[in-house]
Amino acid sequence: MFIMGSRATLLFHSIFFFGLTISCFASPFIALTYPQAFNAYSLWVFVGIGILILGSWYKYGGDCPLTVWENDFRKKEGRPVYTGSCIVLYGKKWFGLSLTRQFSSIFPIAILLIPILTRFFI
């Protein structure tokens, strides 16, 4: 039986965020290669993800739900919790990047604009 914990939540969160980022940056190339498929589904998928992100920020007071869940698991595991964005924390920890809180709010929405704008211009 698989039991979700803070590390599993972080792994899922990292894979999801990395996949979303790559998909968004690749969307213009996907649109050029498969225009009918891209035009039929892209707008609904990426706008839907954007609405879910914005809705979850509202529900969790500006925090990503996966960050909230990771911290809940960390607390239950007796590990220290962190405040702020996981992008800021793990960007610094894993890659040595110094990111601002504003970056972690703007970046997910900005990358979702790439496929949405691609949908309208290709």
C-alpha positions, 0 to 999 in steps of 0.5 A: 500500500502506498502511503503519501508523505512529504517526500512523495508529495514533493516528488509529485509536485516537482514532476507535475510542475516540471512537466507543465513547464516543459509542455508550455514551452514546447506548445508552439512547436507542438502546435506547428507539428499537430495544429488540429489536435493542438487547436482542438484541446489546448485552450481547454486544457491550459485555461482549465489548469490556470483556473485550477491554479488560481482557484487553489491559491484563493482557497489556500490563501495564496499558497499552492495546495501541494506546498500546503499538503507537503507542509502538513505531511512534514508536520505529521512526520516531525520535520520542520515546515517552511513558509513561502513558495516551494519554487523559492525554497527548492530553487535555492536549495537545488539550483542555487537560484535566489527567487522572489515571492513574486516570481513564484506567483507570476511564473506559473501564470506566465508559462500558461500564457504561452500555449494560450497565446500560441492557440490564438496566433498559430 
